[in-house]
């Protein structure tokens, strides 16, 4: 296996539970990993969510200059220099947003899956991405976990959206979310941006996520050609990171350290 220089993570369901901050153990593992390789996080949330869930939780002295943050599934890119700076944002026009939101509402009702109770706004305009969170942005984790564990409800909505707005990319992620971006502007796009900005080859990257399946919002990252690891949640991610750190500390990756998870 080629030496890996960049480890890329999804956030919700991978580094942390949905909308929750990374715990102390995960923060320490990420800080340790940053001493050995570059790290990037790509997820559907917007920049404030990354600050709250990841950046503010990292221990003092963490090597932030080796960390790249790609909010809204890679449609934005932030790098740390003297402070955090935005390199680009692939934002929608007002007309595009209106079409996406009206189509979302139509698809949700046609699929018959609109939740009776929500906690906060269900549809969020994130500039470069429109996200539908079926139970609302502030829904309790236990409610979200049991709403659509097999993605079947969201698949019904996605099938309708693919017909209503074929010019946009529709992907499923998190516990209750549907992410809509410009066509071709997704985590695959984000992986190629990492390649170009950081001058690191795709074969020198690993992507770790919990939704690496067709229609999942992590699947485009795998389609970039990067070696991909599908995890069941943060606890498994910690074990994978431990293995990566051990291998990098030895100066090489040991073949098979993640036992067929690619």
Kinemage of the C-alpha trace (Angstrom):
@kinemage 1
@onewidth
@group {chain A} dominant
@subgroup {mainchain}
@vectorlist {calphas} color= white
{ca unk a 1} P 0.000 0.000 0.000
{ca unk a 2} L 1.321 3.459 -0.889
{ca unk a 3} L 2.321 5.810 1.924
{ca unk a 4} L -0.710 7.875 2.900
{ca unk a 5} L -0.278 11.610 3.416
{ca unk a 6} L -3.885 12.762 3.922
{ca unk a 7} L -6.645 11.220 6.045
{ca unk a 8} L -10.108 12.554 5.171
{ca unk a 9} L -13.113 12.127 7.469
{ca unk a 10} L -16.842 12.567 7.278
{ca unk a 11} L -18.200 14.226 10.454
{ca unk a 12} L -21.712 13.179 11.545
{ca unk a 13} L -21.888 9.441 12.106
{ca unk a 14} L -18.125 9.113 11.649
{ca unk a 15} L -16.212 11.430 13.997
{ca unk a 16} L -19.235 12.219 16.179
{ca unk a 17} L -22.898 11.412 16.586
{ca unk a 18} L -25.258 13.556 14.509
{ca unk a 19} L -24.848 17.270 15.364
{ca unk a 20} L -22.823 16.379 18.479
{ca unk a 21} L -19.284 17.499 19.277
{ca unk a 22} L -16.408 15.052 19.047
{ca unk a 23} L -15.596 13.606 22.463
{ca unk a 24} L -12.291 14.062 24.295
{ca unk a 25} L -10.957 10.697 23.133
{ca unk a 26} L -11.644 11.502 19.466
{ca unk a 27} L -10.135 14.984 19.855
{ca unk a 28} L -6.933 13.496 21.253
{ca unk a 29} L -6.715 10.961 18.423
{ca unk a 30} L -7.174 13.649 15.783
{ca unk a 31} L -4.512 15.820 17.421
{ca unk a 32} L -2.121 12.862 17.439
{ca unk a 33} L -2.912 12.099 13.807
{ca unk a 34} L -2.176 15.721 12.869
{ca unk a 35} L 1.407 15.257 14.082
{ca unk a 36} L 1.885 12.474 11.521
{ca unk a 37} L -0.213 13.409 8.471
{ca unk a 38} L -2.516 16.009 7.024
{ca unk a 39} L -6.177 15.680 8.013
{ca unk a 40} L -9.354 16.956 6.350
{ca unk a 41} L -13.015 16.828 7.356
{ca unk a 42} L -15.785 16.919 4.712
{ca unk a 43} L -19.398 16.942 5.838
{ca unk a 44} L -22.837 18.353 5.089
{ca unk a 45} L -22.804 20.893 7.918
{ca unk a 46} L -21.866 24.538 7.454
{ca unk a 47} L -18.777 26.245 8.900
{ca unk a 48} L -20.260 27.122 12.351
{ca unk a 49} L -21.080 23.451 12.879
{ca unk a 50} L -17.457 22.446 12.243
{ca unk a 51} L -16.265 25.060 14.717
{ca unk a 52} L -18.595 23.781 17.406
{ca unk a 53} L -18.224 20.069 16.711
{ca unk a 54} L -14.527 19.781 15.872
{ca unk a 55} L -12.268 22.826 16.013
{ca unk a 56} L -13.300 24.118 19.451
{ca unk a 57} L -12.838 20.611 20.878
{ca unk a 58} L -9.275 20.022 19.714
{ca unk a 59} L -6.638 20.264 22.450
{ca unk a 60} L -4.489 23.381 22.746
{ca unk a 61} L -1.480 23.159 20.486
{ca unk a 62} L -3.128 20.967 17.833
{ca unk a 63} L -1.451 21.485 14.444
{ca unk a 64} L -4.294 23.383 12.771
{ca unk a 65} L -2.185 24.285 9.733
{ca unk a 66} L -2.310 20.599 8.774
{ca unk a 67} L -6.129 20.522 9.009
{ca unk a 68} L -8.473 21.348 6.111
{ca unk a 69} L -12.218 21.867 6.640
{ca unk a 70} L -14.674 21.344 3.771
{ca unk a 71} L -18.237 22.243 4.835
{ca unk a 72} L -21.424 21.478 2.906
{ca unk a 73} L -20.037 18.291 1.300
{ca unk a 74} L -16.968 20.005 -0.135
{ca unk a 75} L -18.724 23.010 -1.669
{ca unk a 76} L -16.632 25.219 0.645
{ca unk a 77} L -12.972 24.976 1.677
{ca unk a 78} L -11.276 26.455 4.765
{ca unk a 79} L -7.582 26.436 5.614
{ca unk a 80} L -5.730 27.726 8.669
{ca unk a 81} L -2.951 30.252 8.144
{ca unk a 82} L -2.882 33.065 10.704
{ca unk a 83} L -6.539 32.257 11.199
{ca unk a 84} L -9.207 30.284 9.351
{ca unk a 85} L -9.640 31.466 5.751
{ca unk a 86} L -12.215 30.452 3.128
{ca unk a 87} L -10.623 29.470 -0.184
{ca unk a 88} L -13.849 29.057 -2.199
{ca unk a 89} L -17.631 28.590 -1.979
{ca unk a 90} L -19.824 27.149 -4.754
{ca unk a 91} L -23.007 29.017 -3.796
{ca unk a 92} L -26.465 28.660 -5.351
{ca unk a 93} L -28.294 31.557 -6.985
{ca unk a 94} L -31.596 32.695 -5.439
{ca unk a 95} L -33.508 31.147 -8.356
{ca unk a 96} L -31.770 27.790 -7.832
{ca unk a 97} L -32.540 27.847 -4.108
{ca unk a 98} L -36.214 28.560 -4.727
{ca unk a 99} L -36.499 25.657 -7.170
{ca unk a 100} L -34.710 23.255 -4.817
{ca unk a 101} L -36.804 24.181 -1.774
{ca unk a 102} L -40.129 23.991 -3.621
{ca unk a 103} L -39.114 20.637 -5.146
{ca unk a 104} L -38.091 19.347 -1.726
{ca unk a 105} L -41.468 20.190 -0.242
{ca unk a 106} L -43.235 18.565 -3.182
{ca unk a 107} L -41.143 15.397 -2.931
{ca unk a 108} L -41.562 15.088 0.851
{ca unk a 109} L -45.335 15.350 0.607
{ca unk a 110} L -45.535 13.001 -2.387
{ca unk a 111} L -43.465 10.416 -0.492
{ca unk a 112} L -45.727 10.789 2.558
{ca unk a 113} L -42.832 11.051 5.005
{ca unk a 114} L -43.227 14.562 6.436
{ca unk a 115} L -42.683 14.322 10.192
{ca unk a 116} L -45.550 15.368 12.456
{ca unk a 117} L -43.168 16.840 15.023
{ca unk a 118} L -39.952 18.737 14.334
{ca unk a 119} L -37.329 20.482 16.427
{ca unk a 120} L -36.292 23.622 14.542
{ca unk a 121} L -36.250 24.265 10.805
{ca unk a 122} L -36.350 21.171 8.586
{ca unk a 123} L -34.982 22.853 5.442
{ca unk a 124} L -31.774 24.859 5.800
{ca unk a 125} L -30.148 27.120 3.198
{ca unk a 126} L -26.394 26.701 3.650
{ca unk a 127} L -25.440 28.885 0.689
{ca unk a 128} L -23.725 26.217 -1.367
{ca unk a 129} L -26.026 23.433 -0.195
{ca unk a 130} L -29.665 23.002 0.792
{ca unk a 131} L -30.147 20.410 3.526
{ca unk a 132} L -33.352 18.721 4.594
{ca unk a 133} L -33.260 17.439 8.171
{ca unk a 134} L -36.514 15.532 8.513
{ca unk a 135} L -36.988 16.143 12.246
{ca unk a 136} L -35.455 19.620 12.331
{ca unk a 137} L -31.960 20.919 13.006
{ca unk a 138} L -32.215 20.570 16.803
{ca unk a 139} L -33.905 17.156 16.997
{ca unk a 140} L -32.737 14.852 19.825
{ca unk a 141} L -30.340 12.128 18.743
{ca unk a 142} L -32.559 9.305 20.019
{ca unk a 143} L -35.475 10.562 17.910
{ca unk a 144} L -33.274 10.901 14.821
{ca unk a 145} L -31.721 7.465 15.263
{ca unk a 146} L -35.048 5.667 15.073
{ca unk a 147} L -36.726 7.769 12.350
{ca unk a 148} L -35.048 6.304 9.245
{ca unk a 149} L -32.285 3.831 10.207
{ca unk a 150} L -32.436 1.993 6.876
{ca unk a 151} L -32.673 5.186 4.742
{ca unk a 152} L -35.925 3.911 3.182
{ca unk a 153} L -37.942 7.074 3.880
{ca unk a 154} L -35.280 9.325 2.411
{ca unk a 155} L -34.817 7.035 -0.593
{ca unk a 156} L -38.466 7.708 -1.488
{ca unk a 157} L -37.820 11.453 -1.372
{ca unk a 158} L -34.561 11.145 -3.315
{ca unk a 159} L -36.215 9.192 -6.156
{ca unk a 160} L -38.716 12.019 -6.619
{ca unk a 161} L -36.076 14.734 -6.354
{ca unk a 162} L -33.894 13.022 -8.961
{ca unk a 163} L -36.785 13.492 -11.398
{ca unk a 164} L -37.813 16.992 -10.253
{ca unk a 165} L -34.322 18.523 -10.138
{ca unk a 166} L -32.033 16.315 -12.256
{ca unk a 167} L -29.605 19.208 -12.700
{ca unk a 168} L -28.641 18.967 -9.003
{ca unk a 169} L -26.952 16.256 -6.932
{ca unk a 170} L -29.085 14.664 -4.207
{ca unk a 171} L -27.353 12.573 -1.525
{ca unk a 172} L -28.348 11.014 1.789
{ca unk a 173} L -26.342 11.470 4.960
{ca unk a 174} L -26.404 11.716 8.739
{ca unk a 175} L -29.394 10.288 10.585
{ca unk a 176} L -32.213 12.195 8.882
{ca unk a 177} L -30.609 14.383 6.212
{ca unk a 178} L -30.794 14.876 2.473
{ca unk a 179} L -28.090 17.134 0.980
{ca unk a 180} L -28.576 18.943 -2.327
{ca unk a 181} L -25.643 20.542 -4.140
{ca unk a 182} L -24.764 21.565 -7.663
{ca unk a 183} L -24.229 18.606 -9.967
{ca unk a 184} L -20.673 17.425 -9.645
{ca unk a 185} L -20.078 19.597 -6.570
{ca unk a 186} L -19.984 16.952 -3.854
{ca unk a 187} L -17.452 15.038 -1.768
{ca unk a 188} L -15.775 13.721 -4.908
{ca unk a 189} L -15.293 17.338 -5.980
{ca unk a 190} L -13.967 18.061 -2.478
{ca unk a 191} L -11.433 15.231 -2.720
{ca unk a 192} L -10.125 16.608 -6.004
{ca unk a 193} L -9.935 20.096 -4.462
{ca unk a 194} L -7.838 18.639 -1.647
{ca unk a 195} L -5.603 17.046 -4.263
{ca unk a 196} L -5.120 20.347 -6.092
{ca unk a 197} L -4.794 22.694 -3.100
{ca unk a 198} L -2.572 20.444 -0.987
{ca unk a 199} L -0.699 18.851 -3.917
{ca unk a 200} L -1.414 15.343 -2.646
{ca unk a 201} L -2.295 12.525 -5.029
{ca unk a 202} L -5.613 10.700 -4.627
{ca unk a 203} L -3.741 7.426 -4.102
{ca unk a 204} L -2.025 9.067 -1.121
{ca unk a 205} L -5.371 9.676 0.633
{ca unk a 206} L -7.720 7.635 2.790
{ca unk a 207} L -11.398 8.564 3.161
{ca unk a 208} L -13.335 7.407 6.241
{ca unk a 209} L -17.133 7.703 6.406
{ca unk a 210} L -20.341 5.975 7.473
{ca unk a 211} L -22.422 6.505 4.310
{ca unk a 212} L -20.246 4.914 1.629
{ca unk a 213} L -23.023 3.351 -0.431
{ca unk a 214} L -24.778 4.405 -3.667
{ca unk a 215} L -26.888 7.448 -2.809
{ca unk a 216} L -25.013 8.045 0.446
{ca unk a 217} L -23.332 11.423 0.720
{ca unk a 218} L -19.952 9.763 1.389
{ca unk a 219} L -20.103 7.626 -1.772
{ca unk a 220} L -18.825 10.391 -4.119
{ca unk a 221} L -15.615 10.517 -2.047
{ca unk a 222} L -15.040 6.842 -2.792
{ca unk a 223} L -15.736 7.492 -6.479
{ca unk a 224} L -12.719 9.833 -6.498
{ca unk a 225} L -10.567 6.707 -6.368
{ca unk a 226} L -9.375 7.249 -2.814
{ca unk a 227} L -8.932 4.216 -0.587
{ca unk a 228} L -12.145 4.215 1.479
{ca unk a 229} L -13.053 2.859 4.893
{ca unk a 230} L -16.714 2.414 5.826
{ca unk a 231} L -17.335 2.671 9.577
{ca unk a 232} L -20.412 2.020 11.685
{ca unk a 233} L -19.881 5.050 13.934
{ca unk a 234} L -17.399 7.063 16.027
{ca unk a 235} L -16.239 4.097 18.127
{ca unk a 236} L -15.140 2.178 15.058
{ca unk a 237} L -13.534 5.348 13.663
{ca unk a 238} L -11.399 5.574 16.819
{ca unk a 239} L -10.110 2.042 16.240
{ca unk a 240} L -9.329 2.831 12.607
{ca unk a 241} L -7.470 6.017 13.621
{ca unk a 242} L -5.497 4.064 16.220
{ca unk a 243} L -4.414 1.663 13.476
{ca unk a 244} L -3.451 4.506 11.142
{ca unk a 245} L -1.421 6.232 13.861
{ca unk a 246} L 0.387 2.992 14.707
{ca unk a 247} L 1.232 2.385 11.059
{ca unk a 248} L 2.337 5.946 10.376
{ca unk a 249} L 4.456 5.899 13.509
{ca unk a 250} L 6.248 2.892 12.049
{ca unk a 251} L 6.861 4.926 8.915
{ca unk a 252} L 4.698 2.735 6.717
{ca unk a 253} L 1.174 1.376 6.338
{ca unk a 254} L 0.790 -2.298 7.094
{ca unk a 255} L -1.245 -4.120 4.520
{ca unk a 256} L -4.628 -5.236 5.824
{ca unk a 257} L -4.760 -3.096 8.956
{ca unk a 258} L -8.438 -2.431 8.385
{ca unk a 259} L -9.312 -5.958 7.336
{ca unk a 260} L -11.416 -5.645 4.252
{ca unk a 261} L -13.219 -2.410 5.143
{ca unk a 262} L -12.204 -0.758 1.898
